Amino acid sequence: MEIRKVRKSDLTQLVELENSGFTPEEAATKQAFITRIETISDTFLVAEEMNQIIGYVNGPVISMPHITDDLFEQTAPNPDRGGYQSILGLVVVPNCQGKGIASQLLRALEDQARENERLTVTLTCRQFLIPFYEKNGYINQGIAASEHGGMKWFNMDKPLNK
């Protein structure tokens, strides 16, 4: 398995994977993926095996410690240094789940965030995913203000120590 930065040619596989990992209300649109690929390819990583994308993680660097719902609609370029690395999506194909791929994607993004002097990695997740993120060193900060997809979300973050 290789973890690499996203390419424009990944779009079709990524949209299919997104729709397998999220409900229609939660899933990012094709246009959102096009914008993310064009704007934040530096913080959009894919796991690939035998020319097939088996997982991805993506999110912009933001100026505040927690995700706000506008991030799902608007994507701005990442600053070179500082800020908070957000995660808007982390998905692994169903038949590859439970093999540590999601954790490897998290570590790759965290390593990159450290190199670029980000303060934390921050995300929102559904309640059933809290144990997974805690196992990966994330701290539950409680219920998020997010109403994305009409769901209840929890703020999770991981401080990035040098």
C-alpha positions as CSV (number, residue, x, y, z in Angstrom):
1,M,0.0,0.0,0.0
2,E,1.2,3.5,-0.8
3,I,-0.1,6.7,0.8
4,R,0.2,9.7,-1.6
5,K,-1.2,13.1,-2.4
6,V,-4.4,13.2,-4.4
7,R,-4.5,13.5,-8.2
8,K,-7.2,14.9,-10.4
9,S,-7.5,11.4,-12.0
10,D,-8.6,10.1,-8.6
11,L,-12.0,11.9,-8.7
12,T,-14.3,9.1,-9.8
13,Q,-13.0,6.6,-7.3
14,L,-13.0,9.2,-4.5
15,V,-16.7,10.1,-5.1
16,E,-17.7,6.4,-5.1
17,L,-15.7,5.9,-1.9
18,E,-17.3,9.0,-0.3
19,N,-20.8,7.7,-1.1
20,S,-19.9,4.3,0.4
21,G,-18.7,5.9,3.7
22,F,-21.3,8.6,4.3
23,T,-25.1,9.0,4.1
24,P,-26.4,11.1,1.2
25,E,-26.9,13.9,3.6
26,E,-23.3,13.7,4.9
27,A,-21.4,12.9,1.7
28,A,-19.5,15.6,-0.1
29,T,-20.6,16.3,-3.6
30,K,-18.5,15.7,-6.7
31,Q,-18.1,19.5,-7.0
32,A,-16.8,19.7,-3.4
33,F,-14.2,17.0,-4.3
34,I,-13.1,18.9,-7.4
35,T,-12.7,22.0,-5.3
36,R,-10.7,20.1,-2.6
37,I,-8.5,18.4,-5.2
38,E,-7.8,21.8,-6.8
39,T,-7.4,23.8,-3.6
40,I,-6.0,21.6,-0.8
41,S,-4.3,18.7,-2.6
42,D,-1.4,19.2,-0.1
43,T,-3.7,17.9,2.7
44,F,-5.7,15.4,0.7
45,L,-4.0,11.9,1.0
46,V,-5.1,8.7,-0.6
47,A,-4.2,5.1,0.2
48,E,-3.7,3.1,-3.0
49,E,-3.1,-0.6,-3.6
50,M,-2.7,-2.1,-7.1
51,N,-3.9,1.1,-8.8
52,Q,-7.1,1.2,-6.7
53,I,-7.9,3.8,-4.0
54,I,-8.7,2.0,-0.8
55,G,-9.0,5.0,1.5
56,Y,-8.5,8.7,1.8
57,V,-8.3,11.5,4.3
58,N,-8.8,15.2,3.6
59,G,-9.4,18.6,5.1
60,P,-8.2,22.2,5.0
61,V,-6.0,23.9,7.5
62,I,-8.3,26.3,9.4
63,S,-7.7,29.3,11.8
64,M,-9.9,28.0,14.6
65,P,-9.6,24.9,16.8
66,H,-12.9,23.3,15.6
67,I,-14.7,22.6,12.4
68,T,-17.6,24.8,11.3
69,D,-20.3,23.7,8.8
70,D,-19.2,26.3,6.2
71,L,-16.0,24.2,5.6
72,F,-18.1,21.5,3.9
73,E,-19.2,24.1,1.3
74,Q,-16.2,26.4,1.0
75,T,-12.5,25.5,0.6
76,A,-9.7,28.0,0.9
77,P,-6.0,27.4,0.2
78,N,-3.9,26.2,3.1
79,P,-1.4,28.5,4.8
80,D,2.2,27.4,4.6
81,R,2.6,27.2,8.3
82,G,0.5,27.2,11.5
83,G,-3.2,26.8,12.0
84,Y,-5.3,23.7,12.8
85,Q,-5.3,20.7,10.4
86,S,-9.0,19.7,10.0
87,I,-10.3,16.4,8.7
88,L,-13.5,16.6,6.7
89,G,-13.4,13.0,5.5
90,L,-11.7,9.7,6.4
91,V,-13.0,6.7,4.5
92,V,-11.6,3.2,3.8
93,V,-13.3,0.8,1.4
94,P,-15.5,-1.7,3.3
95,N,-13.5,-4.8,2.4
96,C,-10.3,-3.2,3.7
97,Q,-11.6,-1.9,7.0
98,G,-10.1,-3.3,10.2
99,K,-6.6,-3.6,8.7
100,G,-5.2,-0.3,10.1
101,I,-5.5,1.7,6.9
102,A,-7.5,4.5,8.5
103,S,-4.9,4.8,11.3
104,Q,-2.1,4.9,8.8
105,L,-3.8,7.7,6.9
106,L,-4.3,9.6,10.1
107,R,-0.6,9.2,11.0
108,A,0.5,10.4,7.6
109,L,-1.7,13.5,7.8
110,E,-0.5,14.1,11.4
111,D,3.2,13.8,10.4
112,Q,2.6,16.3,7.6
113,A,0.8,18.6,10.0
114,R,3.7,18.5,12.4
115,E,6.2,19.4,9.7
116,N,4.0,22.4,8.8
117,E,3.8,23.6,12.4
118,R,0.0,23.0,12.8
119,L,-1.2,23.2,16.4
120,T,-3.7,20.2,16.4
121,V,-5.6,17.9,14.1
122,T,-9.3,18.5,14.5
123,L,-12.4,16.7,13.3
124,T,-16.0,16.0,14.0
125,C,-17.3,12.4,14.1
126,R,-20.4,10.4,15.0
127,Q,-20.6,8.9,18.5
128,F,-19.9,5.4,17.3
129,L,-16.5,6.5,16.0
130,I,-15.2,8.1,19.2
131,P,-13.5,4.9,20.4
132,F,-11.6,4.6,17.1
133,Y,-10.3,8.2,17.3
134,E,-9.5,7.9,21.0
135,K,-7.4,4.8,20.2
136,N,-5.5,7.0,17.7
137,G,-4.8,9.6,20.4
138,Y,-7.7,12.0,19.8
139,I,-9.5,13.7,22.7
140,N,-13.3,14.0,22.8
141,Q,-14.1,17.7,23.3
142,G,-17.9,17.1,23.5
143,I,-20.8,17.7,21.2
144,A,-20.0,19.9,18.2
145,A,-22.1,22.9,17.1
146,S,-22.2,21.2,13.6
147,E,-25.5,20.3,12.2
148,H,-24.0,18.9,9.0
149,G,-26.3,16.3,7.4
150,G,-28.8,16.7,10.3
151,M,-26.6,14.5,12.5
152,K,-25.2,14.8,16.0
153,W,-21.4,15.3,15.9
154,F,-18.6,15.3,18.4
155,N,-15.5,17.5,18.3
156,M,-12.3,15.5,18.5
157,D,-8.7,16.8,18.4
158,K,-5.2,15.7,18.8
159,P,-2.4,18.1,20.0
160,L,0.7,17.9,17.8
161,N,3.8,17.8,19.9
162,K,7.1,18.3,18.2
